[in-house]
Amino acid sequence: MQRLVILFLLVCCAVLTCKADLSKVYAAWYCADDGCEWSKEPNLSENAWLTNRGDGQPTVNLVNFAFLNPLHHVAAGVVPPGMTQNSVNYFTSKGIRVVFSIGGEAYSSDWNAALATGAFQLGVSAANIAKRFGVGMEIDYEAGGSESQLITFAQGYRSVIPYESGNNPSTVSILTIDLAAGTGYLSDVDVAASKMIGTTLNWAYAMVSSGPWNSLSEATTYWNQHLSGQSWMNLPPLAANSLVVCVYSSSGATNCPTYSGSVLSATVGWAQQNSVRGIAFWAVGCPAPPSNCANNCPGIQQGSIAYLSGTSATGSASGSTSATNSPPPTSAPTPKPSSTSGSASTSTSGTATGSSSGSVANCLSLNGMYCADSTHFEWCPQQIVQSCGAGTTCQQNGNSIICG
């Protein structure tokens, strides 16, 4: 009888194309082969490693096509030339879900302009694109200033495609949001997301910082800020099964060529222990061609077997394994890059202004409410070390910490 059931399921999958189980998300942002421009259909054959990890199963169960411009694409009801139905079908025919990501750092200013045209209708337009291509949608809002309108946008989306709970929502009903690596950056997006996750949004991604993590403990210092919540900003804890944590596959990350001993192998162990929703990678394809590409990553394939198949992860999962209120490290989080230069934005309406100088030395902020690195200033929830010029002191000036 058991054999008949298995045979029946296999026949159904062959006929109907089984959709991936998303109780564990193992995803990647896909930038095509031209730095996320999608000016033409990419060479899809380069993604064979994503569709087969070596045992006949897909490496990932979800691919985020990055990016749609919220103003010039979504508001107009169109997509870039390379985001073809054929590109979508390449992945879905192999059981991999596809989501279109709206925004990214490069399109930050266009988000606010698009929301200003009518946030509800913008959400309706996004839902209609999702239905047309059979994909889900992701909100990657890194502009600041219009966070409340994101709620209206999501309501517009849900007026066309209702929210579906559980581990296996239909693909078009998937609507997710990107958060910063920790809560000290894009904080208002965290607050807006907390009002929608579980009722309007399916889950959230904790994006990568400005470069690959050097260790699991460095990464979890950020991720745990989401899981613990932050009382200073009235942010409740994010449920573990609503958080997907992100690591690099590009930018020279060792996660791509190697699994054993990598940050990814430790992340797999941490994700299993803490029951988070999943792991995602920035980015595959070519986020900044020709040098910054990830078109064959055996490390990520091995991670897929360990994580999705439930086998023991190789490597030490050192670092925090539970949510704590530990302070973030001295390097403040920045969003994942999304321009062809590969650089991440260091300016947002949520940051305080200030200056820093020359060589870096440690200097504590006066009231424990601000932090910075040597290039930009950010609001932080706990007392934290700030970078200032050697031999200087820190002073508070309104919403800034200055070195002098």
C-alpha positions, 0 to 999 in steps of 0.5 A, a space after each residue: 500500500 505504501 508503495 502505491 501511495 509513493 507511486 501515486 505522488 510521483 505520477 502527480 508530480 510528473 503531471 502537475 509539476 509539484 511545488 516545493 515545500 516551503 516549511 524550510 526555505 532555501 532561496 537565492 536572489 537571481 541577478 541574471 547575467 547583467 547585474 540585475 538589469 534583466 535587459 535580455 533573457 539570461 543564459 538559463 543553462 548556467 543555472 543547472 547547478 540550481 536545479 540539480 544539486 547532484 542527487 536529482 533534487 533542486 539545490 534551492 526551492 525558491 528563486 527571487 528574480 532581482 529586481 523590478 523597478 517599483 515605479 517604471 515596472 510595477 506601477 506601469 504593470 510591466 517587467 524588464 525584457 529579460 524577465 520572461 515567462 520562459 525564464 520563470 518556467 525554467 525554474 518552476 518546471 523543476 519544482 522551484 518557486 519563483 518570486 519577483 523582488 521589487 526594489 533593491 538599493 539601486 531603486 530606492 528613490 523610485 519606491 517612494 515615487 511609486 508609492 506616491 502615485 497610490 500605494 494601494 493601486 501599486 499593490 494591485 498592480 504587483 498582484 496582477 503581475 504575479 498572477 500573469 507570471 505565476 510568481 510571488 512578490 517580495 518587498 525590498 524597500 530601502 528608501 525610508 520615509 514611506 513605511 506606513 505606505 508599505 502596509 497600504 501596498 500590501 493591502 492592495 496586493 491582498 485585495 487581489 490575492 488573499 493571504 495563505 498561511 502555513 508552509 505551502 501557500 500557493 506561489 502567487 500568494 507569497 508576499 514577503 519583505 526584506 529587513 536589514 541584517 539587524 534592527 539598527 538599520 531600516 528600523 521603521 521597516 521592521 516596525 511596519 513588517 511586525 504589523 503584517 507578518 503572519 496576517 498579510 506577509 508570509 515571512 521576512 528576510 534578514 538581508 546580508 551586511 556590506 560583506 560576507 560574514 567572517 563567522 556565525 557569531 558575527 551573523 547571529 549578533 544581528 539575526 538575534 536582534 530580530 528574534 528578541 525584539 527591541 523594547 526601545 523601538 516597541 518592536 516585538 520579537 519576530 517568530 523564528 518560523 517567520 525569519 529567513 537569514 541571509 548569507 553571501 554566495 557572491 563577492 568572494 564568499 567561501 560559501 560558494 566553493 566550499 561547504 565544510 568549515 564555511 559560515 554556511 555550514 555553521 548557519 545550517 546548524 544554527 538554523 536547524 537548532 533555532 527553527 528559523 524559516 530558512 536560509 537565502 543567498 545574495 546572490 546567484 547569476 552575476 550581481 556585478 559582472 564580469 568579476 562578481 558572479 556565482 554560477 556554480 556553487 558546490 558549497 551551496 549544493 552541499 548545504 542544500 542536502 544538509 539543510 533540506 534533507 535534515 542531515 547533520 551539518 558539517 562544521 562547527 555551529 559556534 555562536 549564539 543559538 538563541 535570541 538575545 539582546 546582545 549588542 551588534 558589532 562595530 560594523 553597522 549593517 548595510 543592505 545587500 548591494 543591488 547595483 552593478 557596482 556591487 556597493 551597498 547604500 550607506 545613506 538613509 533617512 533613518 541614519 544620523 549625520 556626523 563625521 569621522 576621521 582618519 584612523 579608527 579607534 574605539 570610543 563609546 557613545 555618551 547615552 548608549 543610543 547611537 553607533 557608527 562605523 568609519 563611514 556612516 552613522 546609524 541608530 542603535 538599540 544598545 550601548 555600542 562601540 563607535 569608530 572615531 579618529 585616534 585620540 578623540 572623544 565622542 559627543 552627542 549633538 542632537 541626533 548625531 554622535 560626533 568625533 572631536 
